[in-house]
């Protein structure tokens, strides 16, 4: 599975005139959660876990000293038994979709970096739109298939940053993308889009990796990312928070939602 995904990733990248980033990949037929598997993997790398035995050499992929991730890595599973999304909500993860958790090199200064959630949403949406799939962004972290009956959830993102001393060590992203798998009511899959379904599921996973390549390229361009994400954002009505109504104004650079109340006060909502 890893070999096929890596080959498809390189082949697609070369077809676009690039090489693709050198990913470290692990693929499992089934796991409880790719998030847990990635956590365990990162803890096995001493520089990332925060310690290095005396006299020990850094792994080749982490050859630069320091606790910052130097090479992207991802865990994929054909099926997750306990996949979850925002606020611990269950994400149904049967065979046929892409269930992935990744750690990405990211700019060290969090103030000058793009939001991982927005960068990945923009890049993955572009990858899907290129396959003829109409996509919108439901704040904060859902990619929605635009259908005549209304938007339906196609993919969910679980983003984060790992910090030490105020500096970013790496970005984290969990992705659940429905492919040809059965989905619950209100969700959507790619079954009606032949170009997106073409080839094995490994090809769809490779396209997700290409989207993550692009997200890493966009990481140092927060305003470009915010603007692109704003163009994908689905309309939101007034929100009631703490007994007050707030009108959404658009996205902040960190992925938060800018709000305005009747008194003219501004605030940024970072999650519901």
Backbone as CSV, one residue per row, in Angstrom:
resi,resn,N_x,N_y,N_z,CA_x,CA_y,CA_z,C_x,C_y,C_z
1,UNK,0.826,-1.203,0.000,0.000,0.000,0.000,0.866,1.262,0.000
2,UNK,1.883,1.312,0.885,2.759,2.484,0.937,3.461,2.688,-0.392
3,UNK,3.981,1.580,-0.956,4.701,1.694,-2.227,3.813,2.228,-3.343
4,UNK,2.575,1.769,-3.410,1.669,2.232,-4.463,1.311,3.709,-4.295
5,UNK,1.070,4.120,-3.047,0.735,5.519,-2.804,1.917,6.416,-3.138
6,UNK,3.119,6.021,-2.687,4.320,6.824,-2.962,4.582,6.912,-4.463
7,UNK,4.408,5.791,-5.175,4.609,5.806,-6.629,3.602,6.719,-7.309
8,UNK,2.330,6.633,-6.910,1.298,7.486,-7.512,1.569,8.954,-7.214
9,UNK,2.034,9.253,-6.006,2.356,10.636,-5.630,3.475,11.178,-6.506
10,UNK,4.545,10.407,-6.670,5.670,10.858,-7.519,5.223,11.017,-8.967
11,UNK,4.435,10.064,-9.462,3.994,10.104,-10.862,3.120,11.327,-11.136
12,UNK,2.181,11.605,-10.245,1.319,12.773,-10.416,2.119,14.066,-10.326
13,UNK,3.066,14.112,-9.394,3.886,15.313,-9.250,4.716,15.566,-10.505
14,UNK,5.305,14.516,-11.050,6.112,14.674,-12.265,5.256,15.107,-13.447
15,UNK,4.024,14.600,-13.528,3.124,14.993,-14.613,2.805,16.480,-14.565
16,UNK,2.970,17.079,-13.373,2.716,18.517,-13.203,4.006,19.327,-13.243
17,UNK,5.087,18.681,-13.579,6.360,19.385,-13.688,7.112,19.522,-12.389
18,UNK,6.713,18.792,-11.358,7.404,18.839,-10.076,7.951,17.482,-9.696
19,UNK,8.368,17.374,-8.462,8.926,16.113,-7.965,8.139,15.569,-6.780
20,UNK,7.379,16.426,-6.129,6.691,16.002,-4.917,7.659,15.975,-3.741
21,UNK,7.154,16.196,-2.565,8.002,16.196,-1.381,8.300,14.758,-0.943
22,UNK,9.453,14.551,-0.273,9.840,13.197,0.157,9.131,12.808,1.455
23,UNK,7.991,12.188,1.306,7.189,11.799,2.455,7.723,10.551,3.138
24,UNK,7.567,10.495,4.443,7.674,9.251,5.192,6.247,8.773,5.445
25,UNK,5.950,7.564,5.028,4.579,7.068,5.073,4.490,5.756,5.850
26,UNK,3.397,5.608,6.546,3.021,4.332,7.125,1.567,4.075,6.740
27,UNK,1.256,2.868,6.333,-0.102,2.517,5.927,-0.527,1.259,6.664
28,UNK,-1.749,1.269,7.153,-2.272,0.170,7.944,-3.598,-0.302,7.352
29,UNK,-3.856,-1.597,7.372,-5.162,-2.069,6.884,-6.294,-1.594,7.777
30,UNK,-6.057,-1.537,9.080,-7.064,-1.070,10.024,-6.346,-0.568,11.275
31,UNK,-6.906,0.461,11.893,-6.359,0.937,13.160,-7.486,1.586,13.946
32,UNK,-7.227,1.830,15.215,-8.223,2.541,16.019,-8.359,3.969,15.527
33,UNK,-7.218,4.648,15.340,-7.218,6.050,14.923,-5.860,6.394,14.341
34,UNK,-5.835,7.008,13.159,-4.554,7.428,12.584,-3.922,8.525,13.432
35,UNK,-4.728,9.297,14.164,-4.170,10.318,15.058,-3.318,9.656,16.144
36,UNK,-3.826,8.594,16.735,-3.065,7.889,17.772,-1.809,7.260,17.202
37,UNK,-1.937,6.677,16.008,-0.770,6.042,15.386,0.323,7.075,15.091
38,UNK,-0.079,8.255,14.623,0.913,9.297,14.344,1.573,9.766,15.632
39,UNK,0.797,9.935,16.695,1.373,10.321,17.991,2.455,9.328,18.418
40,UNK,2.150,8.034,18.309,3.111,7.018,18.715,4.359,7.064,17.848
41,UNK,4.188,7.273,16.563,5.325,7.334,15.641,6.229,8.514,15.982
42,UNK,5.641,9.675,16.225,6.439,10.858,16.537,7.184,10.675,17.855
43,UNK,6.573,9.988,18.804,7.253,9.760,20.084,8.444,8.826,19.946
44,UNK,8.499,8.058,18.858,9.628,7.147,18.643,10.857,7.854,18.069
45,UNK,10.712,9.134,17.676,11.842,9.905,17.129,12.334,10.823,18.232
46,UNK,13.480,10.525,18.876,13.910,11.277,20.056,13.949,12.789,19.874
47,UNK,14.463,13.333,18.753,14.479,14.802,18.650,13.088,15.410,18.689
48,UNK,12.096,14.671,18.173,10.732,15.184,18.170,10.066,14.947,19.514
49,UNK,10.457,13.868,20.176,9.903,13.582,21.495,10.506,14.499,22.553
50,UNK,11.615,15.182,22.198,12.203,16.144,23.117,13.450,15.656,23.812
51,UNK,13.968,14.473,23.422,15.180,13.965,24.062,15.983,13.175,23.051
52,UNK,17.281,13.114,23.278,18.173,12.333,22.426,19.231,11.722,23.327
53,UNK,19.354,10.398,23.336,20.336,9.764,24.210,21.744,10.277,23.929
54,UNK,22.623,10.372,24.949,23.994,10.833,24.748,24.706,10.021,23.679
55,UNK,25.358,10.708,22.739,26.118,10.045,21.691,25.282,9.510,20.554
56,UNK,23.953,9.618,20.656,23.097,9.078,19.601,23.081,10.018,18.410
57,UNK,22.958,9.447,17.214,22.883,10.245,15.990,21.434,10.518,15.644
58,UNK,21.203,11.665,15.042,19.872,11.970,14.556,19.526,11.086,13.381
59,UNK,18.269,10.636,13.244,17.859,9.919,12.042,18.103,10.790,10.814
60,UNK,18.341,10.132,9.676,18.662,10.866,8.446,17.584,11.886,8.104
61,UNK,16.330,11.536,8.313,15.238,12.442,7.961,15.182,13.652,8.877
62,UNK,15.870,13.591,10.038,15.871,14.693,10.986,17.306,15.160,11.223
63,UNK,18.099,15.258,10.156,19.526,15.473,10.284,19.902,16.856,10.796
64,UNK,18.983,17.825,10.737,19.268,19.135,11.298,18.915,19.121,12.770
65,UNK,19.799,19.662,13.640,19.503,19.609,15.061,18.274,20.436,15.412
66,UNK,17.727,20.158,16.577,16.574,20.924,17.033,15.313,20.097,16.968
67,UNK,14.253,20.575,17.634,13.038,19.781,17.767,12.034,20.001,16.656
68,UNK,12.437,20.595,15.541,11.479,20.920,14.482,11.468,19.841,13.412
69,UNK,10.292,19.493,12.980,10.141,18.464,11.961,10.755,18.930,10.651
70,UNK,11.546,18.055,10.013,12.233,18.422,8.772,11.615,17.776,7.543
71,UNK,10.856,16.723,7.736,10.312,15.973,6.607,8.884,15.562,6.942
72,UNK,7.939,15.744,6.008,6.554,15.391,6.320,6.378,13.888,6.488
73,UNK,5.481,13.521,7.350,5.175,12.104,7.541,3.678,11.949,7.743
74,UNK,3.177,10.819,7.318,1.733,10.591,7.407,1.444,9.125,7.689
75,UNK,0.371,8.905,8.414,-0.180,7.572,8.659,-1.522,7.492,7.947
76,UNK,-1.702,6.444,7.146,-2.963,6.213,6.441,-3.525,4.857,6.867
77,UNK,-4.830,4.758,6.829,-5.478,3.480,7.139,-6.606,3.238,6.142
78,UNK,-6.772,1.982,5.750,-7.924,1.643,4.905,-9.221,1.776,5.687
79,UNK,-9.141,1.519,7.002,-10.322,1.631,7.838,-9.903,2.048,9.234
80,UNK,-10.662,2.962,9.821,-10.476,3.338,11.225,-11.661,2.825,12.042
81,UNK,-11.366,2.334,13.220,-12.446,1.856,14.085,-12.998,2.966,14.977
82,UNK,-12.132,3.945,15.307,-12.561,5.015,16.214,-12.082,6.369,15.697
83,UNK,-12.342,6.627,14.398,-12.002,7.936,13.855,-12.829,9.025,14.519
84,UNK,-12.229,10.211,14.648,-12.973,11.308,15.273,-12.598,12.630,14.623
85,UNK,-13.502,13.580,14.747,-13.283,14.909,14.195,-13.262,15.946,15.291
86,UNK,-13.738,17.177,14.973,-13.754,18.247,15.940,-14.594,17.871,17.158
87,UNK,-14.103,18.275,18.343,-14.794,18.067,19.605,-15.112,16.592,19.854
88,UNK,-14.263,15.708,19.284,-14.411,14.283,19.533,-15.551,13.612,18.814
89,UNK,-16.199,14.316,17.860,-17.310,13.698,17.133,-16.816,12.502,16.330
90,UNK,-17.623,11.461,16.282,-17.245,10.245,15.559,-17.245,10.513,14.061
91,UNK,-16.197,10.036,13.376,-16.122,10.112,11.917,-16.131,8.677,11.402
92,UNK,-17.200,8.318,10.696,-17.315,6.963,10.156,-16.247,6.775,9.088
93,UNK,-15.420,5.738,9.226,-14.231,5.592,8.378,-14.111,4.188,7.802
94,UNK,-15.041,3.758,6.938,-14.962,2.419,6.342,-14.009,2.406,5.150
95,UNK,-13.691,1.244,4.613,-12.845,1.180,3.419,-13.468,1.965,2.267
96,UNK,-12.593,2.589,1.473,-13.055,3.338,0.314,-12.769,4.817,0.379
97,UNK,-12.487,5.335,1.574,-12.138,6.748,1.728,-10.653,6.914,2.009
98,UNK,-10.252,8.143,2.264,-8.877,8.440,2.672,-8.921,8.888,4.126
99,UNK,-8.295,8.106,4.993,-8.232,8.394,6.421,-6.763,8.573,6.763
100,UNK,-6.375,9.785,7.093,-4.955,10.129,7.146,-4.706,11.125,8.268
101,UNK,-3.561,10.963,8.929,-3.056,11.972,9.867,-1.618,12.280,9.495
102,UNK,-1.278,13.562,9.449,0.041,13.963,8.965,0.660,15.010,9.888
103,UNK,1.974,14.974,9.958,2.769,16.020,10.597,3.553,16.717,9.490
104,UNK,3.471,18.046,9.459,4.013,18.821,8.353,5.032,19.840,8.851
105,UNK,6.187,19.960,8.201,7.060,21.099,8.498,6.300,22.399,8.271
106,UNK,6.508,23.362,9.164,5.738,24.615,9.108,6.628,25.754,9.575
107,UNK,6.408,26.972,9.117,7.230,28.095,9.592,7.223,28.191,11.117
108,UNK,8.388,28.529,11.681,8.523,28.522,13.133,7.728,29.631,13.813
109,UNK,7.561,30.775,13.146,6.862,31.904,13.744,5.357,31.749,13.509
110,UNK,4.581,31.453,14.550,3.149,31.245,14.330,2.433,32.496,13.849
111,UNK,2.970,33.676,14.168,2.322,34.909,13.736,2.488,35.150,12.241
112,UNK,3.573,34.621,11.667,3.830,34.839,10.248,3.452,33.675,9.366
113,UNK,2.813,32.664,9.951,2.460,31.457,9.202,0.972,31.413,8.919
114,UNK,0.629,30.741,7.841,-0.781,30.515,7.521,-1.388,29.524,8.505
115,UNK,-2.687,29.601,8.654,-3.418,28.612,9.427,-3.332,27.266,8.721
116,UNK,-2.887,26.201,9.410,-2.871,24.880,8.757,-4.251,24.462,8.258
117,UNK,-5.296,24.785,9.023,-6.647,24.412,8.601,-6.999,25.068,7.276
118,UNK,-6.718,26.374,7.147,-7.062,27.075,5.916,-6.172,26.644,4.761
119,UNK,-4.864,26.479,5.020,-3.941,26.099,3.943,-4.314,24.737,3.369
120,UNK,-4.626,23.777,4.240,-4.993,22.447,3.762,-6.358,22.488,3.079
121,UNK,-7.301,23.250,3.629,-8.618,23.353,3.000,-8.506,23.924,1.594
122,UNK,-7.721,24.985,1.436,-7.549,25.618,0.123,-6.894,24.647,-0.860
123,UNK,-5.838,23.976,-0.419,-5.098,23.083,-1.318,-5.916,21.849,-1.674
124,UNK,-6.614,21.266,-0.709,-7.413,20.074,-0.997,-8.624,20.430,-1.860
125,UNK,-9.223,21.579,-1.593,-10.339,22.018,-2.429,-9.886,22.194,-3.875
126,UNK,-8.714,22.792,-4.080,-8.199,22.992,-5.441,-7.965,21.658,-6.135
127,UNK,-7.463,20.677,-5.401,-7.226,19.349,-5.966,-8.543,18.710,-6.406
128,UNK,-9.576,18.866,-5.591,-10.874,18.279,-5.920,-11.571,19.037,-7.046
129,UNK,-11.491,20.358,-7.023,-12.109,21.152,-8.097,-11.489,20.795,-9.444
130,UNK,-10.182,20.526,-9.459,-9.513,20.142,-10.702,-10.049,18.825,-11.251
131,UNK,-10.684,18.032,-10.396,-11.288,16.766,-10.810,-12.775,16.918,-11.119
132,UNK,-13.248,18.163,-11.145,-14.647,18.410,-11.471,-15.583,18.346,-10.294
133,UNK,-15.048,18.416,-9.071,-15.873,18.307,-7.866,-16.114,19.711,-7.303
134,UNK,-17.362,20.188,-7.274,-17.631,21.531,-6.734,-17.555,21.534,-5.210
135,UNK,-16.764,22.452,-4.651,-16.436,22.419,-3.230,-16.691,23.777,-2.586
136,UNK,-17.203,23.770,-1.365,-17.290,24.945,-0.519,-16.718,24.623,0.847
137,UNK,-16.370,25.659,1.589,-15.813,25.501,2.935,-16.857,25.906,3.961
138,UNK,-17.230,24.960,4.813,-18.102,25.261,5.944,-17.218,25.499,7.160
139,UNK,-17.254,26.710,7.677,-16.397,27.025,8.816,-16.798,26.189,10.032
140,UNK,-15.820,25.644,10.804,-14.404,25.943,10.661,-13.601,24.998,9.768
141,UNK,-13.973,23.708,9.667,-13.023,22.756,9.068,-13.656,21.686,8.194
142,UNK,-14.771,21.973,7.542,-15.422,20.971,6.709,-15.409,21.399,5.245
143,UNK,-15.052,20.474,4.357,-15.198,20.693,2.924,-16.514,20.061,2.493
144,UNK,-17.315,20.848,1.820,-18.672,20.444,1.476,-18.813,20.264,-0.032
145,UNK,-19.450,19.167,-0.425,-19.807,18.969,-1.821,-21.043,19.815,-2.117
146,UNK,-20.965,20.666,-3.134,-22.085,21.530,-3.477,-23.013,20.778,-4.417
147,UNK,-24.226,20.514,-3.962,-25.205,19.751,-4.730,-26.477,20.583,-4.895
148,UNK,-27.333,20.223,-5.864,-28.606,20.953,-6.018,-29.462,20.915,-4.750
149,UNK,-29.288,19.879,-3.945,-30.064,19.759,-2.706,-29.417,20.496,-1.544
150,UNK,-28.265,21.121,-1.797,-27.556,21.834,-0.743,-26.206,21.202,-0.455
151,UNK,-25.365,21.878,0.318,-24.027,21.350,0.629,-24.103,20.089,1.481
152,UNK,-23.231,19.128,1.155,-23.130,17.893,1.932,-21.667,17.652,2.284
153,UNK,-21.425,17.182,3.482,-20.052,17.047,3.963,-19.315,15.953,3.203
154,UNK,-18.185,16.350,2.593,-17.342,15.422,1.848,-16.066,15.091,2.610
155,UNK,-15.511,16.081,3.297,-14.244,15.877,4.005,-14.229,16.711,5.275
156,UNK,-13.576,16.186,6.277,-13.374,16.904,7.527,-11.899,17.016,7.830
157,UNK,-11.505,18.134,8.433,-10.109,18.391,8.781,-9.987,18.553,10.291
158,UNK,-8.904,18.029,10.837,-8.621,18.158,12.265,-7.223,18.765,12.388
159,UNK,-7.123,20.110,12.451,-5.822,20.778,12.391,-5.253,21.100,13.771
160,UNK,-3.968,21.410,13.789,-3.333,21.872,15.019,-1.886,22.251,14.768
161,UNK,-1.299,22.930,15.746,0.120,23.279,15.717,0.765,22.732,16.983
162,UNK,1.968,22.199,16.858,2.743,21.787,18.024,3.791,22.858,18.269
163,UNK,3.763,23.434,19.479,4.630,24.564,19.815,5.597,24.191,20.920
164,UNK,6.748,24.852,20.916,7.679,24.791,22.042,8.353,26.146,22.141
165,UNK,8.267,26.751,23.306,8.888,28.051,23.500,8.360,29.107,22.549
166,UNK,7.091,28.997,22.192,6.498,29.973,21.291,6.814,29.746,19.826
167,UNK,7.589,28.715,19.521,7.938,28.399,18.135,7.205,27.142,17.679
168,UNK,6.839,27.119,16.412,6.155,25.961,15.857,7.149,24.827,15.626
169,UNK,6.837,23.663,16.137,7.642,22.474,15.860,7.157,21.781,14.586
170,UNK,5.858,21.661,14.465,5.267,21.133,13.237,3.772,21.427,13.260
171,UNK,3.160,21.315,12.109,1.703,21.397,12.005,1.141,19.985,11.962
172,UNK,-0.053,19.831,12.510,-0.746,18.546,12.476,-2.015,18.705,11.660
173,UNK,-2.358,17.682,10.912,-3.637,17.695,10.207,-4.171,16.274,10.115
174,UNK,-5.388,16.100,10.517,-6.104,14.857,10.274,-7.095,15.099,9.149
175,UNK,-7.205,14.158,8.237,-8.110,14.305,7.094,-8.962,13.049,6.974
176,UNK,-10.258,13.261,6.875,-11.172,12.191,6.497,-11.873,12.617,5.221
177,UNK,-11.629,11.895,4.127,-12.201,12.233,2.823,-13.003,11.044,2.318
178,UNK,-14.284,11.255,2.098,-15.126,10.183,1.563,-14.818,9.977,0.083
179,UNK,-14.530,8.727,-0.273,-14.238,8.383,-1.663,-15.380,7.570,-2.245
180,UNK,-15.220,6.237,-2.240,-16.290,5.358,-2.734,-16.907,4.566,-1.589
181,UNK,-16.736,5.057,-0.381,-17.273,4.391,0.807,-18.719,4.801,1.072
182,UNK,-19.487,3.945,1.752,-20.825,4.356,2.192,-20.707,5.486,3.205
183,UNK,-21.673,6.396,3.186,-21.617,7.559,4.076,-22.929,7.693,4.838
184,UNK,-22.906,8.327,5.997,-24.141,8.530,6.760,-25.015,9.600,6.119
185,UNK,-26.228,9.701,6.578,-27.173,10.707,6.067,-26.587,12.103,6.223
186,UNK,-26.740,12.903,5.177,-26.249,14.274,5.213,-24.834,14.438,4.728
187,UNK,-24.127,13.337,4.510,-22.756,13.391,4.006,-22.749,13.053,2.515
188,UNK,-21.573,13.131,1.884,-21.446,12.869,0.454,-20.150,12.120,0.196
189,UNK,-20.090,11.442,-0.939,-18.883,10.752,-1.385,-18.615,11.141,-2.837
190,UNK,-17.531,10.587,-3.394,-17.109,10.951,-4.748,-17.643,9.985,-5.810
191,UNK,-18.648,9.211,-5.452,-19.136,8.179,-6.369,-19.627,8.747,-7.691
192,UNK,-20.151,9.959,-7.712,-20.707,10.529,-8.934,-19.710,11.285,-9.783
193,UNK,-18.414,11.188,-9.456,-17.391,11.950,-10.172,-16.333,10.998,-10.718
194,UNK,-16.497,10.562,-11.977,-15.605,9.532,-12.535,-14.125,9.893,-12.461
195,UNK,-13.778,11.167,-12.697,-12.358,11.528,-12.662,-11.786,11.393,-11.262
196,UNK,-12.587,11.679,-10.255,-12.123,11.541,-8.880,-12.033,10.076,-8.474
197,UNK,-12.881,9.217,-9.074,-12.887,7.802,-8.723,-11.895,6.986,-9.530
198,UNK,-11.332,7.592,-10.606,-10.466,6.830,-11.512,-9.274,6.254,-10.761
199,UNK,-8.943,5.013,-11.061,-7.794,4.361,-10.445,-8.141,3.799,-9.072
200,UNK,-7.154,3.271,-8.418,-7.336,2.678,-7.105,-7.515,3.765,-6.054
201,UNK,-7.912,3.332,-4.846,-7.982,4.275,-3.737,-6.630,4.892,-3.433
202,UNK,-5.553,4.178,-3.791,-4.210,4.712,-3.570,-3.998,6.009,-4.349
203,UNK,-4.635,6.132,-5.506,-4.486,7.346,-6.309,-5.147,8.531,-5.611
204,UNK,-6.300,8.305,-4.999,-6.950,9.376,-4.256,-6.091,9.790,-3.064
205,UNK,-5.495,8.825,-2.381,-4.590,9.152,-1.274,-3.399,9.962,-1.767
206,UNK,-2.864,9.612,-2.949,-1.739,10.360,-3.508,-2.141,11.792,-3.817
207,UNK,-3.369,11.986,-4.272,-3.842,13.358,-4.534,-3.944,14.157,-3.240
208,UNK,-4.327,13.505,-2.160,-4.357,14.190,-0.867,-2.944,14.604,-0.457
209,UNK,-1.963,13.723,-0.678,-0.570,14.091,-0.373,-0.109,15.270,-1.217
210,UNK,-0.505,15.299,-2.488,-0.163,16.451,-3.330,-0.787,17.730,-2.779
211,UNK,-2.012,17.629,-2.287,-2.642,18.801,-1.675,-1.857,19.245,-0.441
212,UNK,-1.352,18.302,0.339,-0.551,18.663,1.505,0.784,19.272,1.087
213,UNK,1.378,18.784,-0.019,2.574,19.436,-0.573,2.287,20.910,-0.818
214,UNK,1.144,21.157,-1.463,0.781,22.541,-1.795,0.513,23.356,-0.534
215,UNK,-0.118,22.753,0.468,-0.369,23.465,1.715,0.936,23.907,2.359
216,UNK,1.959,23.050,2.304,3.259,23.427,2.873,3.897,24.572,2.087
217,UNK,3.686,24.590,0.773,4.183,25.708,-0.030,3.490,27.011,0.355
218,UNK,2.220,26.919,0.745,1.435,28.104,1.088,1.634,28.548,2.540
219,UNK,2.361,27.775,3.329,2.428,28.009,4.772,2.971,29.382,5.138
220,UNK,3.834,29.936,4.317,4.423,31.249,4.618,3.667,32.393,3.954
221,UNK,2.458,32.129,3.451,1.671,33.152,2.765,0.282,33.254,3.399
222,UNK,0.206,33.713,4.644,-1.079,33.686,5.353,-2.180,34.510,4.697
223,UNK,-1.855,35.668,4.131,-2.910,36.486,3.540,-3.439,35.861,2.257
224,UNK,-2.551,35.278,1.437,-3.008,34.597,0.220,-3.909,33.416,0.578
225,UNK,-3.545,32.694,1.627,-4.353,31.556,2.067,-5.705,32.035,2.586
226,UNK,-5.688,33.081,3.428,-6.948,33.596,3.967,-7.882,34.051,2.845
227,UNK,-7.315,34.750,1.859,-8.131,35.251,0.754,-8.737,34.102,-0.061
228,UNK,-7.930,33.078,-0.332,-8.437,31.933,-1.091,-9.512,31.188,-0.302
229,UNK,-9.307,31.038,1.004,-10.301,30.362,1.832,-11.589,31.177,1.915
230,UNK,-11.440,32.495,1.961,-12.620,33.356,1.992,-13.483,33.132,0.745
231,UNK,-12.828,32.914,-0.396,-13.562,32.660,-1.625,-14.324,31.349,-1.617
232,UNK,-13.905,30.411,-0.770,-14.592,29.119,-0.659,-15.673,29.117,0.414
233,UNK,-15.627,30.105,1.303,-16.456,30.076,2.499,-17.943,30.132,2.166
234,UNK,-18.691,29.190,2.704,-20.143,29.189,2.528,-20.781,30.234,3.439
235,UNK,-21.873,30.841,3.010,-22.506,31.891,3.819,-22.924,31.377,5.189
236,UNK,-22.744,32.249,6.170,-23.171,31.954,7.533,-24.151,33.037,7.976
237,UNK,-25.236,32.627,8.615,-26.160,33.606,9.162,-25.673,34.132,10.495
238,UNK,-26.433,35.032,11.115,-26.050,35.546,12.433,-25.883,34.410,13.445
239,UNK,-24.908,34.571,14.340,-24.631,33.572,15.370,-24.991,34.148,16.735
240,UNK,-25.648,33.351,17.547,-25.944,33.780,18.911,-24.883,33.226,19.844
241,UNK,-24.178,34.131,20.502,-23.115,33.754,21.428,-23.329,34.507,22.728
242,UNK,-23.449,33.776,23.804,-23.619,34.382,25.128,-24.768,35.380,25.143
243,UNK,-25.856,35.022,24.449,-27.046,35.849,24.458,-27.025,37.031,23.497
244,UNK,-25.966,37.174,22.702,-25.867,38.270,21.735,-25.826,37.719,20.320
245,UNK,-26.360,38.498,19.378,-26.267,38.131,17.973,-25.036,38.774,17.351
246,UNK,-24.304,37.968,16.576,-23.087,38.432,15.923,-23.178,38.125,14.436
247,UNK,-22.762,39.106,13.634,-22.801,38.944,12.181,-21.410,38.570,11.677
248,UNK,-21.277,37.439,10.951,-19.970,37.062,10.411,-19.489,38.073,9.360
249,UNK,-18.213,38.463,9.471,-17.599,39.382,8.514,-16.633,38.683,7.564
250,UNK,-16.145,37.524,7.942,-15.164,36.825,7.117,-14.104,36.181,7.987
251,UNK,-13.061,35.694,7.344,-12.031,34.929,8.023,-10.871,35.801,8.491
252,UNK,-10.327,35.454,9.643,-9.056,36.018,10.100,-7.923,35.151,9.562
253,UNK,-6.711,35.694,9.599,-5.569,34.966,9.036,-5.303,33.653,9.757
254,UNK,-5.657,33.574,11.049,-5.405,32.335,11.797,-6.522,31.314,11.645
255,UNK,-7.498,31.604,10.759,-8.592,30.674,10.534,-9.825,30.962,11.361
256,UNK,-9.729,31.925,12.288,-10.882,32.298,13.079,-11.923,33.050,12.255
257,UNK,-13.114,33.173,12.814,-14.210,33.853,12.138,-14.391,35.228,12.770
258,UNK,-14.274,36.286,11.961,-14.451,37.656,12.441,-15.940,37.964,12.554
259,UNK,-16.330,38.505,13.715,-17.734,38.755,14.001,-17.936,40.207,14.450
260,UNK,-19.123,40.718,14.183,-19.492,42.076,14.578,-20.874,42.024,15.222
261,UNK,-21.034,42.709,16.373,-22.352,42.751,17.001,-23.027,44.091,16.733
262,UNK,-24.248,44.253,17.250,-25.032,45.460,16.968,-24.387,46.707,17.540
263,UNK,-23.575,46.559,18.574,-22.900,47.706,19.187,-21.615,48.078,18.452
264,UNK,-21.293,47.342,17.392,-20.083,47.642,16.637,-18.829,47.016,17.205
265,UNK,-18.995,46.077,18.144,-17.828,45.422,18.733,-17.401,44.233,17.884
266,UNK,-16.105,44.114,17.682,-15.524,43.019,16.910,-14.993,41.945,17.843
267,UNK,-15.095,40.686,17.398,-14.447,39.577,18.091,-14.101,38.515,17.071
268,UNK,-13.197,37.618,17.461,-12.823,36.511,16.586,-13.196,35.202,17.277
269,UNK,-14.004,34.426,16.579,-14.417,33.116,17.083,-13.506,32.069,16.437
270,UNK,-12.882,31.253,17.279,-11.934,30.280,16.725,-12.526,28.885,16.650
271,UNK,-13.579,28.627,17.328,-14.338,27.379,17.144,-15.647,27.517,17.888
272,UNK,-16.636,26.713,17.467,-17.928,26.752,18.147,-17.794,26.104,19.514
